[in-house]
Amino acid sequence: MDFKLLKKDKFCGARLGIVTTSRGEIQTPIFMPVATHGAMKPLTPAQINETGAQIILSNTYHLHLQPGEGLVKKAGGLHKFMAWDKPILTDSGGFQVFSLPNKRITEEGVFFRHEISGEEIFLDPASATRIQQDLGADIIMAFDECIPYPCERSYAESSTKKTIRWLKECQKAMTDNGQALFGIVQGSVYEDLREMCAKEMRKLDLPGYAIGGVSVGEGLELLKKVVGWTAPHLPEDKPRYLMGVGLPEDILESVERGIDMFDCVIPTRYARSATLFTRRGKIRLTNKNYKRDFYPIDPSCDCYTCKNFTRAYLHHLFVANEVISAVLSAIHNVHFYLKMMEEIREAIKRDCFVEYKNKFLAEYLGESKRKA
């Protein structure tokens, strides 16, 4: 994997770049749709491709439990298994493991119970790395401890030091098969811990760096602070990935602070519950107001759904509990995000990202809410 920084906006930290992998190029800033189990609910790989997706994310924890990395490897790797020929990033499973009840965290790794069989499973940096290598993703994530929010500083400090030790163990477990290992900067909401973690990880000269622990309930203002503290301590010539974020406003604020890559389940999860994104904010299509609304979801959108169907039709599909309601809504939401990223890249090219962000948020959130 190679990253080239093409330019920076003259008036803020927004960056334009390109990640090159053996399976294609990724224009940054980019949003990565999430295919948790090697499938994106409820879209086919062809439909995902048509939204403009350049890279997707799958989940190590869930794929380890079902169907197991051994079967995926035997099938020829995750790309072949799920018929996706563009880049894939797998997370280490750390976030999922640490959100489980009754887990037992040690200095070596984490013990937890299988969700179905109840069998005790142990996951450590070496095994998390091996699983991801068997899955065959292009970019893999180090196994880290995802710190809850809020937490005491003493816990955050010891946990952050553990994450650094675990990253070194992940590096040692790597075999040379062309995959890129990203480290994950932790430190909760403590500026000095974020700085310390970033500086220690820089010494390892990794292909890329992520910021973790910022989608655990801390809110947008703290997210902006954490990203603002951390990004300046990450190498300029490596991609920067903000994990699990998020809403359009989260992405825009983070791009301004120098972040290149994002992922979140929000576009498809919201779609399945009839919540659709438009340039004038979110709408809920099960609302009776849309029963006779013959406009597209977003009149400015050129996705397949908006070009062919009305809000009234989508309302009918949700009320009738038709599966296609989620399909058409997910196509729109994922397209909305990727179109926004395309516009972001164009704004950075023209050195007008801040102007673009302010205009987008004024329309999307409403002027009064944005200023508040």
Buried (B, 14 or more C-beta within 10 A) or exposed (E): BEBEBEEBBEEBBBBBBBBEBEBEBBBBBBBBBBBBBBBBBBBEBEBBBBBBBBBBBBBBBBBBBEEEBEEBBEBEBBBEBBEBEBBBBBBBBBBBBBEEEEBEBEEBBBBBBEEEEEEEBEBBBBBBBBBBBBBBBBBBBBBBBBBBBEBEEEEBBEBBBBBBEBBBBBBEBBEEEEBBBBBBBBBBBBEEBBBBBBEBBBEBEBBBBBBBBBBBEBEBEBBBBBBBBBBEBBBEEBBBBBBBBBBBBBBBBBBBBBBBBBBBBBBBBBBBEBBBBBBEEEBBBBEEEBEEBEEBBBEEBEBBBBEEBBBBBBBBBBBEEEEEBBBBBBBBBBBBBBBBBBEBBEBBEEBBBBEBBEEBBBBBBEEEEBEE
